[in-house]
Amino acid sequence: MPSLVDAPDRHTIIDRRPGQYISFPDLALAADGALLIVYREADRHVARRRKLLARRSVDGGRSWGPPVMLSAHTGHCPRITVLPDGQVAVLDDDGARLYWSLDHGRTFSFHPAKGFVHGLPDRLLPLDQETFLGAGHLHRGTHPHPLTRQPTTEQMCYVSRNQGLDWEARAVMAFDPCLVLCEASMARLPDGRLFALLRENSGVGEPMYWVESRDDGRTWSAPAPTPLVGHRPTLGLTRAGQLLVTYRDVGPEAGSVAWLGDMHELCADFAVHGRIPAPGVLTLTPEALRLDSPGGADNAVRYLLRPLSDPRRATAGLSLDLEILSAEANGLAVRFGGHWFRLSPGAVRVDGRKPVPLAPGRHELSFRYAPGRVSLAVDGKARLRLDADPEHADTRPVGLGAADIRAANAASWRLYGLRHETDEPRYGRRYLLRWQPSDGLPDAYVRKKVLMLAHARGAIGPDFGYSGWAELPDGTFVAAYHHALGDAPDYVPGLTSWVETCRFTAEDWA
């Protein structure tokens, strides 16, 4: 995975103060060439007090001026847009307010965004001088859906015909009881289509999804998966015509990241995500992927495979051509059908069941899921059958690697081949992954295409990764995100976060 983690000259801390939870930034390039950032100051992630602040940079983000107060008592997740006439508009969902600047972010006034009732807004997308599109989401109902552990979300496209004073819901962009689709980010493609990415928030390893509209947001396509697993995408077109997305990566290698490519790549299906260990732990040979880990968080390996979207109807299979040389209690496991199958040279263990003996040497382990049941076969012989709850979110994830990335996870194993398939009748979708060593590492796509801006290992998801980006006249990109280091001595989950930027270019993917 290309990374700028160890490039301190690329990073600038904008606001970091003890006792303040600084978060949720967005970034834009003003018409006078200054970079503008807006963000929230609060006491914690779930805030009891809050402010909304802005700053300007006149040197491409290397230094920042003093904060400008947009609001002393409100502020949540602001989104900033520089309109074609140079006006700056900031839409915030704490009280649905629209802040305006006529002097490139030096001062602001505000008015209510009447009728905009959905939260986590997208950047404004102007259709003409008077007409703006927006997007936001909310949870419908109060009872959690068992497949997602929360009420189902509704992602809405909004329209204003009087420069953001009054808003009306134009159309539902996405609504699916098996998926928590939210935090949409829209962009206008060169052919006029609207293209949007959405966070999926079930917490089971689903990727981000995409939708499109060919009629200015009046109707939207059915959501379809992307190769990326992340939260709060910020999508836009670069001047070179590529799509750039910054987002919170919530795969095994967590952090604030960027992806650059074309629409066809982004509309591809799920890609395997992996945790990248210290050098020497993984070795790829023509015959096998070899793991030799002495244990510990820095040496843990875990692969996130395509989850089930609707286990009430779906079927799935996972086959591993595998040799296990050694494994501590958490060293090697398969997560499938709601169960952890812990693998060792002598047995396959599932909590509450008699171990399945496993002789030394190379074996084919085949896992199968159908609604209500999971089975295991070893070298073609059925060995175990378990119940699986088709109505529960825990039945959905699929993974391979260390069951715990922190402790008792030393292992040595050889993977000669992998086949993973899912059939989702609800979506008319079939997924098939055939992997062998000649294909490269299982997570090769993500290692090539996702640029790590800032690692956040050990930090909880809410404390990092909401982001915005802008392109400078020289083609350099600047991304702003909130951040925390889980291994820092002063880190307190939910109470520690600051805002920083990272500068990068298209050549950083080379």
Secondary structure, 3 states (H helix, E strand, C coil): CCECCCCHHHEEEEECCCCCEEEEEEEEECCCCCEEEEEEEECCCCCCCEEEEEEEECCCCCCCCCCEEEECCCCCCCEEEECCCCCEEEEECCCCEEEEECCCCCCCEEEECECCCCECCCCCEECCCCCEEEEEEEECCCCCECCCCECCEEEEEEEECCCCCECEEEEEEEEECCECEEEEEEEECCCCCEEEEEEECCCCCCCCEEEEECCCCCCCCCCEECCCCEEEEEEEECCCCCEEEEEEECCCCCEEEEEEECHHHHCCCCCCEECCCCCCCEEECCCCEEEEECCCHHHCCEEEECCCCCCCCCEEEEEEEEEEEEECCCCCEEEECCEEEEECCCEEECCCCCCEECCCCEEEEEEEEECCEEEEEECCEEEEEEECCCCCHHHCCEEEECCCCCCCCCEEEEEEEEEEEEEECCCCEEEEEEECHHHCCCCHHHHHHEEEEEECCCCCHHHCCCEEEEECCCCCEEEEEEECCCCCCCCCCCCCEEEEEEEECHHHHC
